[in-house]
Amino acid sequence: MLISCWSTKGGSGTTVVAAALALVFARTTGDALLADLAGDQPAALGLPADATSP
């Protein structure tokens, strides 16, 4: 399953929705991948930017 979250406007909550969806899928199915092309996830999760880099 692929779920995409996007918005044409910044500040609309897309980052929070994407993180919440990933959390729900990880807890219910054990599998989830969150790919943030905007780069907002580390800040939203309270992590340093390099903590989520491969």
C-alpha positions in Angstrom: 0.0 0.0 0.0 1.2 3.5 -0.8 -0.2 6.6 0.8 0.9 10.0 -0.2 0.4 13.2 1.7 1.0 16.6 0.1 -0.3 20.1 0.1 0.2 23.1 -2.2 0.6 25.3 0.9 3.0 25.2 3.7 1.8 25.1 7.3 -1.3 23.0 6.5 -0.3 20.1 8.8 0.9 17.7 6.1 4.0 16.8 8.1 2.0 15.9 11.2 -0.6 13.9 9.2 2.2 11.9 7.5 4.0 11.2 10.8 0.7 10.1 12.4 -0.1 7.8 9.5 3.3 6.2 9.6 3.0 5.7 13.4 -0.4 4.1 13.1 0.8 1.7 10.3 3.9 0.8 12.2 1.9 0.0 15.4 -0.8 -2.0 13.6 1.1 -3.8 10.9 4.7 -3.6 12.0 5.7 -2.1 8.7 5.9 1.6 7.7 8.2 3.8 5.8 8.1 7.5 6.0 9.9 9.4 3.2 9.9 13.2 3.7 10.8 15.0 0.5 10.4 18.4 2.1 12.8 17.7 5.0 10.4 18.7 7.8 10.1 15.4 9.7 13.2 15.7 11.9 12.1 19.0 13.3 8.5 17.8 13.7 9.8 14.7 15.7 12.2 16.8 17.8 15.3 15.2 16.2 18.5 16.8 14.9 18.5 16.9 11.1 21.4 14.4 10.8 19.7 11.8 13.1 17.5 10.6 10.3 20.0 10.6 7.5 21.2 7.2 6.2 
